[in-house]
Each structure stands twice: as structure tokens, then as C-alpha cells.
């Protein structure tokens, strides 16, 4: 457990060792990537990690970075920022309004993205300019995310189904996902129009609330598209 002052934390043998700042009196910035160590703050300032795979934050607002290995980052309470920085990570925000960064590449797809309580945001990275990204892969490992941020300066397409939105938000047919997009981004339903429909029809660059309905007209989920 990291306390005040520069600590050398060594997990030893094994691949599931955790450095915890659960008892810190204020939020920390902590990174398992050594090149980020100069940015560490408060109880994590000056700390170094050896054979440590996981980080646990405090009851305050923390920023936790992993490394290229498979990490478990747990923000705990507070408005946390979590970024696994590669690997198949487990990222849990806990209480508070958290921001969780995740790659869209298969090699670095997280094993778990859990927003927890609060209004939590998933920030998608590595989207391809002019490419199309199916949300299903990341939706299946995600829950309690209320906002999806795809703003990265490149135009890309997001495709999804009503089930994907339900999985990400975890509120059944009342699931409502805000999507923050660039002006060049678009979205569409992946499913057959005979099975699911999007209403109104999507218009690029137009901020609106879109409803996903099934073949009988029943609401499956809603998406609030916002060009920011």
C-alpha cells in the first residue's frame, strides 16, 4: 500500500499484484508506465512499481494509468480517470462520475469496463478515419456507462444494435446513451431494418435524440447524438 513519500513497491512473483491508495487523504495520479511517473501526485508522488499489475485508487478523484500488460484499475469513490494504456484490462470506475479510456483494437480490447454509480463516460480510442466500428465487441464487456465519447478529430462511423445500448447502459429498455461526436462522425443501426429501426432517420451533424424500436414499434433504447 502506497503512503506518503516515495515508495518502492514490489509485487514479487505472480501476475495479480496490486498497489493500493485506498487510504490516501486526497486523490492521486499513479501510473504503472514508468515514462508517466513524473506526473504522479500526492501519495503516489515518487513511487515506483515493480511486478505490480493492478492499481486501486482512493476515495477521492484519482487518475490511474496501466501499462501494456493486462491490468486491473479500480478507481473507487470520486470522479476518476482510468486508462489501461494497452493490454486486456479490467477498468472499474466505482462511485462518482468517471472517465474510462479504452482502445477499439482487438489486441487491446478490455476484459471489463464497469462505470459503477454516477454519470460515467467511456472514451473510445484508436478509431480509424473513414472506418466503421461495431460497438458490439466492447458493449459485451461494458456496463453502467451513460456517455460514449468518440471525439478524436477523425470522421468515423459507429454501428450498433438496441441490445448493444442496453448492455452498455444496463437499464433494459430505459437505456439512454449520450454520444459525443465530431462533425464528421456518423452512426447507423447494424441490425436488419425489418428487426430494428432508428427514429428519426439519422442526419449527420444534427443533434437529436434517436429511438431504437423493435419490429412491433416498442422502444429498445435511446441515443442522444451530440456534436460537440
GICOR-V768638 format. One record per residue. N is the residue number from 1. PHI is phi in radians with two decimals (* if undefined). PSI is psi as a letter, one per 40 degrees, with the letter a starting at -180 (* if undefined). NEAR is the number of other ideal C-beta (glycine too) atoms within 8 Angstrom. Layout:
{{N/PHI/PSI/NEAR} {N/PHI/PSI/NEAR}}
This chain:
{{1/*/h/7} {2/-1.38/h/13} {3/-2.00/a/7} {4/-1.15/i/3} {5/1.55/i/5} {6/-1.37/h/7} {7/-1.90/i/9} {8/-1.80/h/7} {9/-1.83/h/11} {10/-2.14/h/7} {11/-1.39/e/12} {12/1.27/a/6} {13/-1.19/i/3} {14/1.79/i/7} {15/-2.23/f/4} {16/-2.49/f/7} {17/-1.74/i/11} {18/-2.15/h/11} {19/-1.73/h/15} {20/-2.00/h/9} {21/-2.03/f/16} {22/-1.04/d/10} {23/-1.71/e/8} {24/-1.12/i/14} {25/-1.39/e/7} {26/-2.63/i/8} {27/-1.12/i/13} {28/-2.13/i/17} {29/-1.87/h/12} {30/-2.38/i/16} {31/-2.44/h/12} {32/-1.40/e/13} {33/-1.56/h/11} {34/-1.08/d/7} {35/-1.19/e/4} {36/-1.70/e/9} {37/-1.09/d/10} {38/-1.15/e/4} {39/-1.61/e/7} {40/-1.20/i/13} {41/-2.31/i/8} {42/0.91/b/10} {43/-1.08/d/13} {44/-1.55/e/13} {45/-1.09/h/8} {46/1.44/e/8} {47/-1.30/i/15} {48/-2.22/i/10} {49/-2.15/h/10} {50/-2.32/h/8} {51/1.00/f/10} {52/-1.95/h/13} {53/-1.84/d/13} {54/-2.28/i/12} {55/-2.29/h/16} {56/-2.07/h/10} {57/-1.48/a/18} {58/-1.65/a/16} {59/-1.45/e/7} {60/-1.97/a/12} {61/-1.46/h/8} {62/-2.02/i/16} {63/-2.17/h/11} {64/-2.10/h/15} {65/-2.03/h/12} {66/-1.61/a/15} {67/-2.52/a/11} {68/-1.36/e/6} {69/-1.44/i/9} {70/-1.45/h/8} {71/-1.94/i/14} {72/-2.01/h/11} {73/-1.98/h/15} {74/-2.14/h/10} {75/-1.28/d/17} {76/1.22/a/13} {77/-1.28/i/9} {78/1.63/i/15} {79/-1.56/g/7} {80/-1.73/i/16} {81/-2.10/h/11} {82/-2.17/h/15} {83/-2.48/h/9} {84/-1.25/d/16} {85/1.01/f/10} {86/1.87/i/9} {87/1.56/i/12} {88/-1.64/g/7} {89/-1.61/i/13} {90/-1.97/h/11} {91/-2.14/h/13} {92/-2.14/h/12} {93/-1.37/d/16} {94/1.30/a/14} {95/-1.32/i/9} {96/1.83/i/14} {97/-1.64/g/7} {98/-1.78/i/16} {99/-2.09/h/10} {100/-2.06/h/16} {101/-1.73/h/9} {102/-2.50/i/14} {103/-1.44/i/10} {104/-1.63/e/10} {105/-1.37/i/7} {106/-1.05/d/5} {107/-1.11/d/4} {108/-2.03/f/11} {109/-1.20/h/13} {110/-1.09/i/14} {111/-1.41/d/8} {112/-2.69/h/9} {113/-2.29/h/13} {114/-2.14/h/11} {115/-1.23/d/14} {116/1.37/a/13} {117/-1.41/i/6} {118/1.75/a/11} {119/-1.76/h/6} {120/-1.89/i/15} {121/-2.09/h/13} {122/-1.78/h/15} {123/-1.79/h/9} {124/-1.47/h/13} {125/-2.03/i/9} {126/1.21/f/8} {127/-1.20/i/12} {128/-1.74/h/8} {129/-1.05/h/7} {130/1.37/e/6} {131/-1.61/i/8} {132/-2.12/h/7} {133/-2.12/h/12} {134/-1.49/h/8} {135/-1.17/e/11} {136/-0.99/d/10} {137/-1.03/d/9} {138/-1.47/d/14} {139/-1.13/d/13} {140/-1.20/e/7} {141/-1.95/e/10} {142/-2.09/i/12} {143/-2.62/i/10} {144/0.97/f/11} {145/-1.94/h/15} {146/-1.79/d/11} {147/-2.33/h/12} {148/-1.97/h/13} {149/-1.89/h/11} {150/-1.99/e/13} {151/-1.31/h/8} {152/-2.48/e/9} {153/1.49/e/4} {154/-2.13/i/10} {155/-1.46/h/9} {156/-2.52/i/16} {157/-1.91/h/10} {158/-1.89/h/15} {159/-2.05/i/11} {160/-2.80/i/13} {161/-2.13/i/11} {162/-1.05/d/12} {163/-1.13/d/8} {164/-1.11/d/12} {165/-1.14/d/17} {166/-1.07/d/14} {167/-1.14/d/11} {168/-1.24/d/15} {169/-1.49/d/14} {170/1.14/f/8} {171/-2.40/f/7} {172/0.86/b/5} {173/-1.31/e/8} {174/-1.60/e/5} {175/-1.12/h/13} {176/-2.32/h/11} {177/-1.98/h/15} {178/-1.45/h/10} {179/-2.04/h/14} {180/-1.68/h/10} {181/-2.27/i/13} {182/-1.43/i/11} {183/-1.11/d/8} {184/-1.54/e/8} {185/-1.43/i/13} {186/-2.42/i/10} {187/-2.53/i/12} {188/-2.75/i/9} {189/-1.36/h/11} {190/-1.41/d/9} {191/-1.35/i/8} {192/-1.07/h/5} {193/-0.98/d/7} {194/-1.31/e/4} {195/-1.78/d/7} {196/-2.42/i/14} {197/-2.36/i/7} {198/-1.96/h/11} {199/-2.34/h/7} {200/-1.25/i/7} {201/-1.07/h/5} {202/-1.15/h/10} {203/-2.19/h/7} {204/-1.03/h/8} {205/1.43/e/5} {206/-1.87/h/7} {207/-1.36/h/6} {208/-2.87/i/8} {209/-1.67/h/7} {210/-1.92/h/12} {211/-1.92/h/9} {212/-1.67/h/15} {213/-2.14/i/12} {214/-1.51/a/9} {215/-1.10/d/6} {216/-1.65/e/5} {217/1.57/e/5} {218/-1.36/i/7} {219/-1.24/h/8} {220/-1.78/d/12} {221/-2.99/i/14} {222/-2.27/i/12} {223/-2.22/h/14} {224/-1.79/h/12} {225/-1.45/h/13} {226/-2.30/h/9} {227/-1.56/h/10} {228/-2.00/*/5}}
